[in-house]
Amino acid sequence: GVSGGEEMRAEAFEAAEALTARFAAELVGEAGVEPEILIREGEVRPEIRKLLADAPAVKLIVLAAGAGRDGPGPLVSALAKGGLGGRAIPVLVVPGQLSREEIRALAAPAAAPT
């Protein structure tokens, strides 16, 4: 049979897949960009280092910071404490309290000076 731990792990994976699929569909609708979805399990820094080693096409990491009392979230906190190690790559942290409109405005091309 399936142990309780394995069942919880499977449920967490399914929830992660559903959440990323929702965000991916939104990204395609908003920007016409088809993201590659990768779900990794393990310690943050080593998993990101492995991902970057396996996927040299990755040029930027974008993270959403939490806006609640618990701080920015475990991934942002882990990266702030020790960086990634490995290859140098820009990390963009988007504040969690920004509205969708504010995020869209940041992503829109700037108007050319007249």
C-alpha positions in Angstrom: 0.0 0.0 0.0 0.8 3.7 -0.1 2.2 5.2 3.1 0.8 8.4 4.6 4.0 10.2 3.8 3.9 9.0 0.2 0.3 10.0 -0.1 1.0 13.5 1.3 4.0 13.9 -1.1 1.8 12.9 -4.1 -0.9 15.4 -3.0 1.7 18.2 -2.6 3.1 17.4 -6.1 -0.4 17.4 -7.6 -1.1 20.8 -5.9 2.2 22.2 -7.2 1.4 21.0 -10.7 -2.1 22.5 -10.7 -0.8 25.8 -9.4 2.0 26.0 -11.9 -0.3 25.0 -14.8 -2.7 27.9 -13.8 0.2 30.4 -13.7 1.6 29.1 -17.0 -1.8 29.5 -18.7 -2.0 33.0 -17.4 1.5 33.8 -18.7 0.6 32.4 -22.1 -2.6 34.5 -22.1 -0.9 37.7 -20.9 2.4 37.6 -22.8 2.2 34.8 -25.3 5.2 33.1 -23.7 5.1 29.3 -23.2 7.0 28.6 -20.0 8.8 25.3 -19.2 7.5 24.0 -15.9 9.9 22.2 -13.7 9.0 21.0 -10.3 11.9 19.9 -8.1 12.0 18.4 -4.7 14.8 18.9 -2.2 16.9 21.6 -0.6 16.5 24.9 -2.3 20.1 25.9 -3.3 21.3 22.5 -4.5 18.2 21.9 -6.5 18.5 25.3 -8.2 22.2 24.8 -8.9 21.3 21.4 -10.5 18.6 23.1 -12.6 20.9 25.8 -13.8 23.6 23.2 -14.7 21.0 21.1 -16.6 19.4 24.1 -18.3 21.9 26.6 -19.6 19.1 28.5 -21.5 17.8 29.8 -18.1 18.9 33.4 -18.0 16.9 34.9 -15.1 15.1 33.6 -12.1 11.9 35.4 -11.0 10.5 34.8 -7.6 7.4 36.1 -5.9 8.0 37.3 -2.4 5.3 36.7 0.2 3.5 39.8 1.5 2.3 38.3 4.8 3.6 38.3 8.3 5.7 35.2 7.6 8.2 37.1 5.5 9.1 36.7 1.8 8.9 32.9 1.8 11.4 30.1 2.2 12.9 30.3 -1.3 13.5 34.1 -1.2 14.9 33.8 2.3 17.2 30.9 1.4 18.6 32.8 -1.6 19.0 36.0 0.4 21.0 34.2 3.1 23.5 32.5 0.8 22.9 33.2 -2.8 22.9 30.3 -5.3 26.5 29.4 -5.7 27.4 28.0 -9.1 26.9 30.1 -12.2 26.0 33.8 -11.8 22.4 34.5 -12.8 20.2 37.5 -12.0 17.4 36.9 -9.5 14.4 39.2 -9.7 12.2 39.3 -6.6 8.7 40.6 -7.2 7.0 42.0 -4.0 3.9 40.1 -3.1 1.8 43.1 -2.4 2.0 44.3 -6.1 -1.3 44.1 -7.9 -1.5 42.5 -11.3 -1.8 45.9 -12.9 1.4 47.1 -11.2 3.2 43.9 -12.4 1.9 44.4 -15.9 3.2 48.1 -15.8 6.6 46.9 -14.8 6.8 44.4 -17.6 5.5 46.8 -20.3 8.2 48.3 -22.5 9.1 51.9 -21.6 8.0 54.6 -23.9 10.8 56.0 -26.1 11.9 59.5 -25.1 10.6 62.2 -27.4 
